Amino acid sequence: MSSVLSGVKIAVLGGDERELILVSELVKMGATVVVAGFPRDKIGPGAFVVHTVEEACKEAEVVILPLPGTSPDGLIRAVYAENSLMLSEKAIQSMAKNALVIIGSARP
């Protein structure tokens, strides 16, 4: 059975336990999930872990950020990240054309 998410590249950037559950469910639904801001041992099978926001966003059709959104400077809340995650202009430009960005609280 095919899913509407089959082959859709989704980037999940930072977050907490809620995003861990989300990643698992998206993989089950057939999405190609790329994650930044989590160590490999926290992410179940089927998702790809990368080290930067830019890597995760490259050609992503959907980008999901945590509910708190970003700081005014673009920092992404990522409780498990070893380094800060930043939503940069470069990351935004690397997304697929007409990408859907899902964020709890967007800043100008």
DSSP file (Angstrom, degrees, kcal/mol; ACC not computed):
  #  RESIDUE AA STRUCTURE BP1 BP2  ACC     N-H-->O    O-->H-N    N-H-->O    O-->H-N    TCO  KAPPA ALPHA  PHI   PSI    X-CA   Y-CA   Z-CA
    1    1 A M              0   0    0      0, 0.0     2,-0.3     0, 0.0     0, 0.0   0.000 360.0 360.0 360.0 133.8    0.0    0.0    0.0
    2    2 A S        -     0   0    0      4,-0.0     2,-0.3     2,-0.0    28,-0.1  -0.659 360.0-145.6 -93.1 146.5    1.3    3.4   -1.0
    3    3 A S    >   -     0   0    0     -2,-0.3     3,-1.6     1,-0.1    26,-0.0  -0.781  23.4-121.2-108.1 153.8    1.2    6.4    1.3
    4    4 A V  T 3  S+     0   0    0     -2,-0.3    -1,-0.1     1,-0.3    26,-0.1   0.703 116.5  53.9 -65.2 -16.9    0.7   10.0    0.3
    5    5 A L  T >  S+     0   0    0     24,-0.6     3,-2.3     2,-0.1    27,-0.3   0.456  75.7 131.0 -95.0  -1.3    4.1   10.7    2.0
    6    6 A S  T <  S-     0   0    0     -3,-1.6    25,-0.2     1,-0.3     3,-0.1  -0.324  85.2  -0.2 -56.6 121.8    6.0    8.0    0.1
    7    7 A G  T 3  S+     0   0    0     23,-1.7     2,-0.5     1,-0.3    -1,-0.3   0.393  94.4 136.5  81.0  -3.7    9.1    9.6   -1.3
    8    8 A V    <   -     0   0    0     -3,-2.3    24,-2.5    22,-0.1     2,-0.6  -0.659  52.7-134.1 -79.1 125.8    8.4   13.1    0.2
    9    9 A K  E     -a   32   0A   0     -2,-0.5    52,-2.0    50,-0.2    53,-1.7  -0.712  27.0-176.7 -84.4 120.1   11.6   14.5    1.8
   10   10 A I  E     -ab  33  62A   0     22,-3.0    24,-2.7    -2,-0.6     2,-0.5  -0.974  12.7-155.4-120.2 125.9   10.8   15.9    5.3
   11   11 A A  E     -ab  34  63A   0     51,-2.8    53,-3.4    -2,-0.5     2,-0.6  -0.877   4.0-163.4 -99.2 128.3   13.4   17.7    7.4
   12   12 A V  E     -ab  35  64A   0     22,-2.5    24,-2.2    -2,-0.5     2,-0.7  -0.962   9.3-162.2-111.7 119.1   12.8   17.7   11.2
   13   13 A L  E     -a   36   0A   0     51,-2.8    24,-0.2    -2,-0.6    64,-0.1  -0.884  44.6 -52.1-111.2 109.5   14.9   20.4   12.8
   14   14 A G  S    S+     0   0    0     22,-3.2     2,-0.3    -2,-0.7    64,-0.3  -0.072  71.8 126.4  65.6-164.1   15.5   20.1   16.6
   15   15 A G  B     -e   78   0B   0     62,-1.5    64,-1.8    22,-0.1    65,-0.5  -0.827  50.4 -93.7 113.9-152.3   12.9   19.8   19.2
   16   16 A D    >>  -     0   0    0     -2,-0.3     4,-1.4    62,-0.2     3,-0.7  -0.474  68.1 -37.4-144.0-149.2   12.4   17.3   22.0
   17   17 A E  H 3> S+     0   0    0      1,-0.2     4,-1.7     2,-0.2     5,-0.2   0.814 127.8  61.9 -58.5 -32.1   10.6   14.0   22.8
   18   18 A R  H 3> S+     0   0    0      1,-0.2     4,-2.2     2,-0.2    -1,-0.2   0.904 103.3  48.7 -62.0 -41.2    7.6   15.1   20.7
   19   19 A E  H <> S+     0   0    0     -3,-0.7     4,-2.9     2,-0.2    -1,-0.2   0.827 104.5  60.0 -69.8 -30.2    9.7   15.3   17.5
   20   20 A L  H  X S+     0   0    0     -4,-1.4     4,-1.7     2,-0.2    24,-0.2   0.923 108.8  43.9 -60.8 -42.9   11.1   11.8   18.3
   21   21 A I  H  X S+     0   0    0     -4,-1.7     4,-2.2     2,-0.2    -2,-0.2   0.916 113.0  52.4 -66.0 -43.4    7.6   10.4   18.1
   22   22 A L  H  X S+     0   0    0     -4,-2.2     4,-2.7     1,-0.2     5,-0.2   0.914 107.1  51.9 -59.1 -45.5    6.9   12.5   15.0
   23   23 A V  H  X S+     0   0    0     -4,-2.9     4,-2.2     1,-0.2    -1,-0.2   0.929 109.8  49.6 -58.3 -46.8   10.0   11.2   13.2
   24   24 A S  H  X S+     0   0    0     -4,-1.7     4,-2.0     1,-0.2    -1,-0.2   0.907 112.5  46.9 -59.7 -44.1    9.0    7.6   13.9
   25   25 A E  H  X S+     0   0    0     -4,-2.2     4,-1.5     2,-0.2    -1,-0.2   0.888 110.2  52.3 -67.9 -39.5    5.5    8.1   12.6
   26   26 A L  H  <>S+     0   0    0     -4,-2.7     5,-2.1     2,-0.2    -1,-0.2   0.897 109.1  50.4 -64.0 -39.5    6.6    9.9    9.4
   27   27 A V  H ><5S+     0   0    0     -4,-2.2     3,-1.8     1,-0.2    -2,-0.2   0.928 108.2  52.7 -62.6 -44.7    9.0    7.1    8.6
   28   28 A K  H 3<5S+     0   0    0     -4,-2.0    -1,-0.2     1,-0.3    -2,-0.2   0.820 105.7  55.8 -59.2 -30.9    6.1    4.6    9.1
   29   29 A M  T 3<5S-     0   0    0     -4,-1.5   -24,-0.6    -5,-0.1    -1,-0.3   0.431 123.7-104.5 -84.7   1.1    4.1    6.7    6.6
   30   30 A G  T < 5 +     0   0    0     -3,-1.8   -23,-1.7     1,-0.3    -3,-0.2   0.474  69.8 144.5  95.9   2.0    6.8    6.3    4.0
   31   31 A A      < -     0   0    0     -5,-2.1     2,-0.9   -25,-0.2    -1,-0.3  -0.362  55.9-120.2 -71.3 153.6    8.4    9.7    4.1
   32   32 A T  E     -a    9   0A   0    -24,-2.5   -22,-3.0   -27,-0.3     2,-0.5  -0.872  39.8-162.3 -90.3 107.9   12.1   10.2    3.6
   33   33 A V  E     -a   10   0A   0     -2,-0.9    15,-2.9    13,-0.5     2,-0.5  -0.833  15.5-174.0-106.2 126.5   12.9   11.8    6.9
   34   34 A V  E     -ac  11  48A   0    -24,-2.7   -22,-2.5    -2,-0.5     2,-0.4  -0.977  12.4-162.1-119.1 128.7   16.2   13.8    7.5
   35   35 A V  E     -ac  12  49A   0     13,-3.4    15,-2.8    -2,-0.5     2,-0.4  -0.904  12.7-175.8-119.9 136.3   16.8   14.9   11.1
   36   36 A A  E     +ac  13  50A   0    -24,-2.2   -22,-3.2    -2,-0.4    15,-0.1  -0.992  68.8  36.1-125.4 139.0   19.2   17.6   12.5
   37   37 A G  S    S+     0   0    0     13,-0.5    43,-0.4    -2,-0.4    -1,-0.1   0.566  93.9  91.9 101.3  10.3   19.6   18.2   16.2
   38   38 A F  S    S-     0   0    0     12,-0.3    -1,-0.3    -3,-0.1     2,-0.1  -0.991  74.6-116.1-133.5 142.9   19.4   14.7   17.6
   39   39 A P    >>  -     0   0    0      0, 0.0     3,-1.9     0, 0.0     4,-0.7  -0.486  32.9-113.0 -72.8 151.4   22.0   12.1   18.2
   40   40 A R  G >4 S+     0   0    0      1,-0.3     3,-1.2     2,-0.2    10,-0.0   0.842 114.0  61.6 -52.4 -39.1   21.8    8.9   16.1
   41   41 A D  G 34 S+     0   0    0      1,-0.3    -1,-0.3     0, 0.0    -3,-0.0   0.643 100.8  53.8 -70.1 -12.6   20.9    6.7   19.1
   42   42 A K  G <4 S+     0   0    0     -3,-1.9     2,-0.5     2,-0.1    -1,-0.3   0.642  96.9  77.9 -89.4 -17.2   17.8    8.8   19.8
   43   43 A I  S << S-     0   0    0     -3,-1.2     3,-0.1    -4,-0.7     6,-0.1  -0.811  76.9-134.8-101.4 129.6   16.4    8.3   16.2
   44   44 A G    >   -     0   0    0     -2,-0.5     3,-1.1   -24,-0.2    -2,-0.1  -0.071  42.1 -65.4 -71.5 177.2   14.8    5.0   15.2
   45   45 A P  T 3  S+     0   0    0      0, 0.0    -1,-0.2     0, 0.0     3,-0.1  -0.272 113.0  38.5 -64.7 149.1   15.5    3.1   12.0
   46   46 A G  T 3  S+     0   0    0      1,-0.3   -13,-0.5    -3,-0.1     2,-0.3   0.170  90.8  97.4 101.0 -17.5   14.6    4.6    8.7
   47   47 A A    <   -     0   0    0     -3,-1.1     2,-0.5   -15,-0.1    -1,-0.3  -0.770  67.1-130.7-104.2 152.4   15.5    8.2    9.3
   48   48 A F  E     -c   34   0A   0    -15,-2.9   -13,-3.4    -2,-0.3     2,-0.5  -0.871  14.6-150.8-103.0 130.2   18.7    9.9    8.3
   49   49 A V  E     +c   35   0A   0     -2,-0.5     2,-0.3   -15,-0.2   -13,-0.2  -0.886  18.4 178.9-102.8 127.1   20.6   12.0   10.9
   50   50 A V  E     -c   36   0A   0    -15,-2.8   -13,-0.5    -2,-0.5   -12,-0.3  -0.768  30.9-128.8-121.2 169.5   22.7   14.9    9.6
   51   51 A H  S    S+     0   0    0     -2,-0.3     2,-0.3   -15,-0.1    32,-0.1   0.655  81.6  45.4 -96.0 -17.6   24.9   17.4   11.4
   52   52 A T  S  > S-     0   0    0      1,-0.1     4,-1.9   -17,-0.1     5,-0.1  -0.906  70.6-127.6-131.0 156.9   23.6   20.7   10.0
   53   53 A V  H  > S+     0   0    0     -2,-0.3     4,-2.5     1,-0.2     5,-0.2   0.881 112.1  57.5 -62.8 -39.2   20.3   22.5    9.3
   54   54 A E  H  > S+     0   0    0      1,-0.2     4,-1.2     2,-0.2    -1,-0.2   0.908 106.0  48.7 -60.8 -42.7   21.6   23.1    5.7
   55   55 A E  H  4 S+     0   0    0      1,-0.2     3,-0.3     2,-0.2    -1,-0.2   0.921 113.4  47.3 -61.8 -43.9   22.1   19.4    5.1
   56   56 A A  H  < S+     0   0    0     -4,-1.9    -2,-0.2     1,-0.2    -1,-0.2   0.887 113.5  47.3 -65.7 -39.4   18.6   18.6    6.4
   57   57 A C  H >< S+     0   0    0     -4,-2.5     3,-2.5    -5,-0.1    39,-0.3   0.662  77.5 122.4 -79.2 -16.8   16.9   21.3    4.4
   58   58 A K  T 3< S-     0   0    0     -4,-1.2    37,-0.2    -3,-0.3     3,-0.1  -0.288  98.6 -18.4 -57.1 115.8   18.6   20.6    1.1
   59   59 A E  T 3  S+     0   0    0     35,-3.4    -1,-0.3     1,-0.2   -50,-0.2   0.622  94.4 160.5  61.2  17.8   15.7   19.9   -1.4
   60   60 A A    <   -     0   0    0     -3,-2.5    36,-2.1     1,-0.2    -1,-0.2  -0.494  31.6-161.9 -69.1 135.3   13.3   19.2    1.5
   61   61 A E  S    S+     0   0    0    -52,-2.0    39,-2.5     1,-0.3     2,-0.4   0.724  81.5  28.3 -87.1 -25.1    9.7   19.5    0.5
   62   62 A V  E     -bd  10 100A   0    -53,-1.7   -51,-2.8    37,-0.2     2,-0.4  -0.999  67.3-167.5-136.0 135.8    8.5   19.9    4.1
   63   63 A V  E     -bd  11 101A   0     37,-2.6    39,-3.3    -2,-0.4     2,-0.5  -0.993   6.7-164.0-125.6 125.8   10.5   21.4    7.0
   64   64 A I  E     -bd  12 102A   0    -53,-3.4   -51,-2.8    -2,-0.4    39,-0.2  -0.941   6.4-175.6-115.4 123.9    9.2   20.9   10.5
   65   65 A L        -     0   0    0     37,-2.9    39,-0.2    -2,-0.5   -51,-0.1  -0.751  36.9 -85.6-109.7 161.2   10.5   23.0   13.4
   66   66 A P    >   -     0   0    0      0, 0.0     3,-2.1     0, 0.0    38,-1.0  -0.160  42.9-101.2 -66.5 161.8    9.6   22.6   17.1
   67   67 A L  T 3  S+     0   0    0      1,-0.3     3,-0.1    37,-0.2    -2,-0.0   0.846 120.0  57.1 -52.4 -42.5    6.5   24.3   18.6
   68   68 A P  T 3  S-     0   0    0      0, 0.0    -1,-0.3     0, 0.0     2,-0.2   0.636  95.4-156.0 -67.8  -8.8    8.5   27.2   20.2
   69   69 A G    <   -     0   0    0     -3,-2.1     8,-1.1     8,-0.1     2,-0.3  -0.511  36.5 -38.8  74.7-137.2    9.8   28.1   16.8
   70   70 A T  B     -F   76   0C   0     35,-0.9     6,-0.2    -2,-0.2    16,-0.1  -0.797  56.0-104.6-122.3 164.8   13.1   30.0   16.7
   71   71 A S    >   -     0   0    0      4,-2.3     3,-2.2    -2,-0.3    36,-0.1  -0.336  49.5 -93.8 -74.4 169.9   14.6   32.8   18.7
   72   72 A P  T 3  S+     0   0    0      0, 0.0    -1,-0.1     0, 0.0    -2,-0.0   0.774 130.4  54.0 -57.0 -24.0   14.7   36.3   17.2
   73   73 A D  T 3  S-     0   0    0      2,-0.1     0, 0.0    13,-0.0     0, 0.0   0.461 125.3-101.7 -89.3  -1.5   18.2   35.4   15.9
   74   74 A G    <   +     0   0    0     -3,-2.2    13,-2.8     1,-0.3     2,-0.2   0.523  67.9 153.0  94.9   5.7   17.0   32.2   14.2
   75   75 A L  E     - G   0  86C   0     11,-0.2    -4,-2.3     1,-0.0     2,-0.4  -0.525  36.7-139.7 -71.9 135.8   18.2   29.7   16.8
   76   76 A I  E     -FG  70  85C   0      9,-2.8     9,-0.5    -2,-0.2     2,-0.4  -0.798  17.8-114.9 -98.5 133.6   16.1   26.5   16.9
   77   77 A R        +     0   0    0     -8,-1.1   -62,-1.5    -2,-0.4     2,-0.3  -0.547  46.4 162.0 -67.3 122.8   15.2   24.9   20.2
   78   78 A A  B >   -e   15   0B   0     -2,-0.4     3,-1.0   -64,-0.3   -62,-0.2  -0.756  19.6-174.6-148.2  92.6   16.9   21.5   20.2
   79   79 A V  T 3  S+     0   0    0    -64,-1.8   -63,-0.1    -2,-0.3    -1,-0.1   0.739  87.2  41.3 -67.4 -23.4   17.3   19.9   23.6
   80   80 A Y  T 3  S+     0   0    0    -65,-0.5    -1,-0.2   -43,-0.4   -43,-0.1   0.486  86.8 117.4-100.7  -4.4   19.4   17.0   22.4
   81   81 A A    <   -     0   0    0     -3,-1.0    -3,-0.1   -66,-0.2   -43,-0.1  -0.376  53.6-153.6 -70.5 139.4   21.7   18.9   20.0
   82   82 A E  S    S+     0   0    0     -2,-0.1     2,-0.3     2,-0.1    -1,-0.1   0.797  84.5  29.1 -76.9 -30.2   25.4   19.0   20.7
   83   83 A N  S    S-     0   0    0    -32,-0.1    -1,-0.0     1,-0.0     2,-0.0  -0.849 100.1 -84.4-126.1 162.2   25.7   22.3   18.9
   84   84 A S        -     0   0    0     -2,-0.3     2,-0.5     1,-0.0    -7,-0.1  -0.349  37.6-141.5 -63.9 144.7   23.4   25.2   18.2
   85   85 A L  E     -G   76   0C   0     -9,-0.5    -9,-2.8   -33,-0.1     2,-0.4  -0.940  18.2-170.2-109.6 133.2   21.0   24.9   15.3
   86   86 A M  E     -G   75   0C   0     -2,-0.5     2,-1.2   -11,-0.2   -11,-0.2  -0.983  23.6-139.2-127.1 130.6   20.3   28.0   13.2
   87   87 A L        -     0   0    0    -13,-2.8     2,-0.1    -2,-0.4    -2,-0.0  -0.762  40.5-176.0 -85.8  98.3   17.7   28.5   10.6
   88   88 A S     >  -     0   0    0     -2,-1.2     4,-2.1     1,-0.1     5,-0.2  -0.451  42.0-112.0 -95.5 165.2   19.8   30.5    8.1
   89   89 A E  H  > S+     0   0    0      1,-0.2     4,-2.6     2,-0.2     5,-0.2   0.877 119.8  57.2 -60.1 -38.4   19.0   32.1    4.8
   90   90 A K  H  > S+     0   0    0      1,-0.2     4,-1.2     2,-0.2    -1,-0.2   0.906 106.5  48.3 -60.5 -42.6   21.3   29.5    3.2
   91   91 A A  H  > S+     0   0    0      1,-0.2     4,-0.6     2,-0.2     3,-0.3   0.916 111.8  49.4 -64.3 -43.1   19.1   26.7    4.7
   92   92 A I  H >< S+     0   0    0     -4,-2.1     3,-1.1     1,-0.2    -2,-0.2   0.913 110.2  50.5 -63.3 -42.9   15.9   28.4    3.5
   93   93 A Q  H 3< S+     0   0    0     -4,-2.6    -1,-0.2     1,-0.2    -2,-0.2   0.741 104.4  59.6 -68.0 -22.3   17.3   28.8    0.0
   94   94 A S  H 3< S+     0   0    0     -4,-1.2   -35,-3.4    -3,-0.3    -1,-0.2   0.594  84.2 102.6 -83.7  -9.7   18.3   25.2   -0.2
   95   95 A M  S << S-     0   0    0     -3,-1.1   -34,-0.1    -4,-0.6   -37,-0.1  -0.267  87.4 -87.2 -67.8 159.1   14.7   23.9    0.4
   96   96 A A    >   -     0   0    0    -36,-2.1     3,-1.6   -39,-0.3    -1,-0.1  -0.285  57.8 -85.0 -60.7 151.9   12.7   22.6   -2.6
   97   97 A K  T 3  S+     0   0    0      1,-0.3    -1,-0.1    -3,-0.1    -4,-0.0  -0.384 117.2  11.8 -59.4 136.1   10.7   25.3   -4.5
   98   98 A N  T 3  S+     0   0    0      1,-0.2    -1,-0.3    -3,-0.1    -2,-0.1   0.764  90.7 176.8  64.5  28.0    7.4   25.9   -2.7
   99   99 A A    <   -     0   0    0     -3,-1.6     2,-0.5   -39,-0.1   -37,-0.2  -0.289  29.4-124.1 -61.3 147.2    8.5   23.9    0.4
  100  100 A L  E     -d   62   0A   0    -39,-2.5   -37,-2.6     2,-0.0     2,-0.6  -0.850  22.4-160.7 -94.3 124.6    6.0   23.8    3.2
  101  101 A V  E     -d   63   0A   0     -2,-0.5     2,-0.6   -39,-0.2   -37,-0.2  -0.938   1.9-164.0-109.5 122.2    7.5   25.1    6.5
  102  102 A I  E     +d   64   0A   0    -39,-3.3   -37,-2.9    -2,-0.6     2,-0.3  -0.926  21.7 156.9-109.2 118.6    5.6   24.0    9.7
  103  103 A I        -     0   0    0     -2,-0.6     3,-0.3   -39,-0.2   -36,-0.2  -0.999  40.6-141.1-145.1 138.5    6.6   26.0   12.7
  104  104 A G  S    S+     0   0    0    -38,-1.0     2,-0.4    -2,-0.3   -37,-0.2   0.902  95.1  14.2 -67.8 -41.9    4.7   26.7   16.0
  105  105 A S  S    S-     0   0    0    -39,-0.4   -35,-0.9   -38,-0.0    -1,-0.3  -0.886  76.3-158.9-141.3 103.5    5.7   30.3   16.3
  106  106 A A        -     0   0    0     -2,-0.4   -37,-0.0    -3,-0.3    -3,-0.0  -0.588   3.9-154.3 -87.0 144.3    7.3   32.1   13.4
  107  107 A R              0   0    0     -2,-0.3   -36,-0.0   -36,-0.1    -2,-0.0  -0.864 360.0 360.0-113.3 150.3    9.4   35.3   13.8
  108  108 A P              0   0    0      0, 0.0    -1,-0.0     0, 0.0    -2,-0.0   0.519 360.0 360.0 -63.8 360.0    9.8   38.0   11.2
